[in-house]
Amino acid sequence: MTLGEKLSTQRKNNNMTQEQLAALLGVSRQAISKWESDTAFPETEKLIKMAEFFQCSLDYLLKDSMETDDFYQKAGQTEQYIRIKGFKGFKGFKEKKSDKIVFGMPLWHVGKKAHGFIAIGINAKGVIAIGMKAQGIISIGMLSIGLLSLGMLSFGLLALGMIAIGAVAGGSIAVGILSFGAISLGVFSLGAVAVGDFSVGALAVGKYAALGDHAQGMIALGDTKATGSLFEYLGDFGMTEIVKVKDLLNQNVPEYLKWAKNLFTCFL
């Protein structure tokens, strides 16, 4: 087999078009066509990159007499080990891309730096993005940024993660306008430790109102401890206390926080 025949075989075995391989190597599609037809010869740098990508040896590519590549077997490595090793070094990540275009992007793209309607990769950008670092309308990743974001570290309109920051945030540590978490910070916060304008939690600290086992705020309602600058109540409260709290909230809470005030009263 000639070099061109081997390149064509390896490309097809990896489900790649000439355009996709050209984009990966930073050359034109015509260059790939010339290489595969043996009318031109790739530079050494491109050969090395293709050998790494296709997980084959340079000897296999360059020597017409070598019909199969046993380089890794001679080194005592199985195919499974090669794949694991390639993943750890991010060398074995197969670049694949749809030919169909949606909103000016491939319908799907899988690669180290994936960019498509659906993007999956180390660094992924798309309408739906999944990766170590993901950016999209819907994003899932170790670090995710999007309208709907899921990840270890998550930023978004709706963010869910170990650490979540967003308009609506939920996580072990959550920061948002509306936040839910073990440690929660927000205009309205709900959590084991909750801090905000309105807070509900085991330890609740609220600028206007706090409800919890230990509560501190302008209005504080606590089971064990309550510290309130305007009103405080300890233990179970009845309808009289609820009416009193609602009246005080109506008198002291700004109109733009009406939604948070109404949400807080649902817990009374």
C-alpha positions, 0 to 999 in steps of 0.5 A: 500500500502507498502512503496515499492509500494508507492515509485514505484508509485511516481517514475512512476508518475514523469516519472523517471526510477530506474536509474534516481532516483538512480542518484538523491539519490546517490545510486545504481539502485539495491538499488531502486529495493530492496526498491520498492520490500520491500526487503530492507528499505531506510535510513531516510535521503533518505526517507526525500529526496524522500518525498521532491522530490515527494512532499508527507509526511513521514507519507504517505510513512511510514504508509501502512494504508495511501492510499492517502496523504492529508498532504498539504490539511490539512495544507490549501495548494493547489497543485498550491501553493505547486508547487509555494512554491517548485519552490521558494525554488528550492525543486519542480524542477522535475529531468528528463533525457532521456535514449538516449545518444548523445556524451556521454550525455543524449539527454535531461536533466531537473534538478537543475544541468542539463547536457545533449545534451539539458540541462534545469535547474538552472545550465545547461551545454550542447550543448544547455543549458537553465538556470539561469546559462547556459554553452553550444555551444548555451546558454540562461540564466541569466548568459550565456557562449557559442559560441552563448550566450543570457542572462542578462550577456552574454559571447561568440563568439557571445554574446547578452544580457543586458551586453554582452562580446564577439568577436561580442557583442550586448547589452545595454552594449557591449564589443567586437571586433565588438560591438553594444550597447547603450554603446559600447566598441570595435575595431569597435563600434557602439552605442549611446556612442561608444568607440574603434579604429573605432567608430560610434555613437551619442558620438563617440570616436575613436583611428583612426576614429570617426563619430557621433554627437560629434566625437573625434579621429585621424579623427573626423567627427561630426555633432555638434562637431568634435575634430581630431588630424589629420583631423576633419570636422564638418557638412555634408561632400561630395565626396572630404572629403570622398576621403580625409578620405579614403586616411588618413585611408590607410596611418595610419591604420595598415594592421591587422585592414583593416577589421575595416577600410573598415567597417567604410568607409561603414558609410561615 
